[in-house]
Amino acid sequence: MADFPGAIDHNVPPSFMFDSNAHAAIVLHKTGGDATPDAIYRTFLASGKSVHYGVGTDGSIWQYVPEALGAGGNCCVEDGYDPFWTQFNPMYVGSSDGTNLNTVTISIEHCDAALDNSTPLTPAQQEASFKLVAYLVQKYNIPLTHIKGHNSLDPIDKAHCPGNYPWQALFAFLQHEGGTTMGVPAGWKDDGTTLTAPNGMPVVRGFREYILSNPWDSSNIPLEAEHGMTQLEVGNPSVGGGTSQAFRMTVLEWTPDRGVFEM
């Protein structure tokens, strides 16, 4: 049975999947030639690759890999990749070291018959895509800053993936129409400089701005005040020093090079 209501279940063989998925980010793709979800499926069967969902120009959605598992459409980064992915210690193309990003991402393909992915989404395709992304954002509490294009991983080989995807319209939908709550979480208070959780703990500066501009579960309250650390992550020394604040469900961190991000 498909995870997303209304999606058509067309799972690829289990050998095309990974055993786990942390649901930390969403990666959007375009097909560069496959014009239908069925064509995507046949390409996967021939290539051994996969994504979680494919969105047709008619608005139909096919699911190829269960959300609980990793799909095979992302894998590795190449030189020039978006620094966002550094937090996952990503595996490079041609390397066996680091995190396979298929185990931390959900992938969505969008049918485009043009090899350069230059065809605009149809109205039905755009509506289906936006609703699918909103569903995933809400289900897994994925920040909007964690929605990326395939070109953020592979800026050379996949420079045109997802092509002319309507990013601005997507984020407007997520913020205003998709049911994703933005701004002050329910039960919290904000005076313009300090965001205060129901337990009285304050959140200030960049961490405050991050919470206000991303989907945030109101029960995800801070457990401590923001504080400086010479080494933010013992298991990932490359992150370096900065500030940190632990919350019930996550940890926000800040460094001069990366700004605010979730551990």
Secondary structure, 3 states (H helix, E strand, C coil): CCCCCCCEECCCCHHHCECCCCCCEEEECCCCCCCCHHHHHHHHHHHCCCCCEEECCCCCEEECCCCCCECCCCCCECCCCCHHHHHHCECECCCCCCECHHHCEEEEEECCCCCCCCCCCCHHHHHHHHHHHHHHHHHHCCCHHHEEEHHHCCCCCCCCCCCCCCHHHHHHHHHHCCCCCCCCCCCCEECCCEEECCCCCEEEHHHHHHHHCCCCCCCCCECCCCEEECCCCCCCHHHCCEEEEEECCCEEEEECCCEEEEC
